[in-house]
Amino acid sequence: QVQVVESGGGVVQAGGSLRLSCAASGSIFSIVGQGWSRQAPGKQRNLVANIFANGGTYYVDSVKGRFIITRDSANVTTVYLQMNDLKPDDTGVYYCYINILGQHYWGQGTQVTVSS
């Protein structure tokens, strides 16, 4: 069993910053990647950022230059998403996942609300 827990969401004004944390635990081995997806109200869940096992990263175009995904060097099952210069369009529920051999395990999500 794998558990994924997110934290760090909240309400922030446009231009502000938030840092999300994600901790995975349980039977974790052969990590392919970890990342964050976002679901805005009334829309489907979309990938925001991913960090691969080799440290490579991917960002959706809309967050490039503003969001940074990192992995805790002391605990590789913990990842962070630093979100800067937040915009109202960044509002949504942020879900963390860990990809173990192609199987995605998801957290419950954390709400991020950006006011204009």
C-alpha positions, 0 to 999 in steps of 0.5 A, spaced: 500 500 500 502 507 498 499 513 501 500 520 499 499 526 503 499 533 500 499 540 504 500 547 503 494 549 500 491 556 501 488 562 499 493 568 496 492 574 492 495 574 485 502 575 485 503 571 491 507 565 492 505 558 496 509 552 497 506 545 496 508 539 500 507 531 498 509 525 502 509 518 500 509 512 504 508 505 504 511 500 499 515 504 495 520 502 490 522 503 483 519 510 482 518 513 475 516 520 477 512 524 482 508 530 480 502 535 481 496 535 477 491 541 478 483 541 477 480 547 476 472 548 477 468 545 472 474 542 468 478 536 468 485 534 472 491 536 468 498 535 469 502 541 472 509 539 473 513 532 474 520 530 476 523 524 474 527 519 478 533 522 474 531 529 477 529 531 470 523 535 470 517 537 466 512 543 466 506 545 463 507 551 459 502 555 463 507 555 469 514 555 466 518 560 469 513 561 475 513 554 478 519 549 481 518 542 483 523 539 487 525 533 491 527 532 498 534 530 498 534 526 504 527 523 503 526 522 496 519 520 497 517 527 498 516 532 493 515 540 493 512 545 488 514 552 489 509 556 486 510 564 485 507 569 481 500 566 482 495 568 477 487 567 478 487 561 473 492 557 478 486 556 482 484 549 483 485 543 487 492 540 486 493 533 487 500 530 488 502 523 485 507 518 485 508 513 479 511 506 481 512 502 475 507 506 471 502 505 477 499 512 479 498 513 487 494 519 488 493 524 494 486 527 496 488 534 494 489 541 497 485 547 495 489 553 492 485 559 491 488 565 488 484 572 488 485 577 483 
